[in-house]
Amino acid sequence: MSSPPQIIRWGHRALRVEIGVGDDGAARLTGLGVPGGTSAEPRSWPPLPLVEVTAAGHGRSWSSGRLIDTTLGGRLRYRGHRAGRDGELHTLTVELCDPQTGLVAEVRYGSPDGVPALRGEVVLRNDGEAALHLESVSSLVVGCLADGSGAIGDADLLWAENDWLAECRWQRMPMRVTSPVLDDRVVYDNGKGEFTRTGRGVWSSCGRLPMGGLTDRRSGRTWLWQIEHNGGGWHWECGERDQLAYLALFGPNDTHHGWRQPLRPGAEFRTVPVALALSDDGGPDEAFAALTRYRRVVRRPHPDHRWLPVIFNDYMNCLMGDPTTGKLLPLIDAAAEAGAEYFVIDAGWYDDEDGGWWDSVGAWEPAASRFPGERGIHEVLDRIRDRGMVPGLWLEPEVIGVRSPVAESLPAEAFFRRDGVRVTETGRHHLDLRHPAARAHLDEVVDRLVGAWGVGYLKLDHNIDPGSGTSAHPGETPAAGLLGHNRAHLDWLDGVLDRHPHLVLENCSSGGMRMDYALLSRLQLQSTSDQQNLQRYAPIAASAPTAVTPEQGAVWAYPLPQDSPDEVAFTMANALLGRIHLSGPLSELGPGARALVHEGVAVHKALRADLARATPAWPLGLPAWDDPWLALALRTPATTYLTVWRRPGPEATAAIPVPHLRGVAARAEVLYPSVNRAASSWDPDAADLTLTLPTAPSAVLIRLTHPVPDTH
């Protein structure tokens, strides 16, 4: 293609960005890749602007039988740019303006040094004299992912279905399924020939992760993206325009969520941040590695990310929301003997054993009937500390039961409302954290539990989806109100951690229904699932590092007295390359099972320092739900850890490819369980580990040690 009159070049040693500015001042992202990589400039001028903005009264139009972009985004023109640094991020801001309306857009990019990943967000400002009524604003638009019909034909779309008890189920489909080859005279435009995924309701990852990808099955060139938003108001689309594959990432919008936002003169609006990671030729594994490194840079620093303590939680396949002093004391002793460093009392500690706590929560006071005696719950908390562990509690802060006294003591404006009516969902109201009374109530609860009670861990759960959002005032769409609450929620979490910097916060929402990096850039752990079947948990555990860094992914390990030794080792292996969430009736286990638990915790502690710097890979491909063999690798410069699961199926032997060790004389050893019937052999020329596991279900953790590669 002919070069535009001005090219803005920006990036660093791992990322190259080029933005072209045309004669008419229109700006396009014309190049994005790895310096010295295989990508080339597109042969045609990308059809999409840097930012897509639609507003009431400013739509597209037809001219000479062709759709013309006369939206606000299409009318924005280049006004200037500036580059700089913000901590570990290289930054670039491109300023655009529409002289007709006075709309100004700051398109903001950021990228961690040495990481092939691009963060994007947009800030709009109305410098005009009339209000604008926004209907959609993109956070990032890239019009040059694949160039030409052949490249699009080689591309596969990636996305992840994400349901309760069945999280992180990645799917793959040729792009040509949704963008088929058409007659040369037909040009894809206006929402045709695209693949989309959209969030819904209040949960950010209910039904699907706020992520996606595009990979070239021939070259391995791969793009992965995530939308960093803690609500269901998100949307992405990937399709073809003028024989170029494009990507557009959005927060809430009018078409899919009923979102509209007035932008009055002098007002600003900021989109939700998004990120795009890439691999030049390393396939999805290398792109996920880049995304993992990016996630570590953008999250809030916290000691937990370095220490990675072992957590016991009394819920899953254990007390199941029925804690009492009598039931907890033997579990505390057993957890301490197993090596746990935190002990979390899950749901039910506030309930007077009448079974009606669901619609009465909100005050968060301990139930005297569960914790009798002078000291009540403090007897249990003290026992946890006496056994060398940090006490934790379960909390569902954003909900108030309809029977709770808090439902009447807080003003109506402190709750989600629509059409002036307080929203009720399954016997609960939902707080609107934009209101100071709602924030003050939660601050009092947290400061009491942490400051007065000495609790060092809070599991923050969220188990209702109250629909489209909230309208705090006439004219506010529920989706706009929900976005405001989402941002207030993040601000509240920042405030909690500012006041209590060593407090560990776990993100949970019926398992993994709010798995996003708006929350995970603040919270230290993510509950990956509520799945109670140890074999069904295996693909969730193996896939979890696609959605969350290994050191943040909490995986249940819940041995039961009736489990066979292979089953005990299997459930422990599920968690060894993540964060152990130990549970189950440990005090009732026999000596052999107890020894397997203790051994698993000890092995995890010996390798956990590596987890915080390792990057994930999937030697057998991203796990499918019913695969009989599954494999997850975590790579450091000198060591590759490999968990391999065998579920029932005809084959007792599998070849596990480890391509980054081709030609390397690696040493393979089974770390866990130490007593096993596994047989393995390493072929450096084929880069294959041949592994035999004679029984199913069974699982092993293998360490491959190898020389540190020479980077000079």
Order of alpha helices (4+ residues) and beta strands (2+ residues): beta-beta-beta-beta-beta-beta-alpha-beta-beta-beta-beta-beta-alpha-beta-beta-beta-beta-beta-beta-beta-beta-alpha-beta-beta-beta-alpha-alpha-beta-alpha-beta-alpha-beta-beta-alpha-beta-beta-beta-alpha-beta-alpha-beta-beta-alpha-beta-alpha-beta-alpha-beta-beta-beta-beta-beta-beta-beta-beta
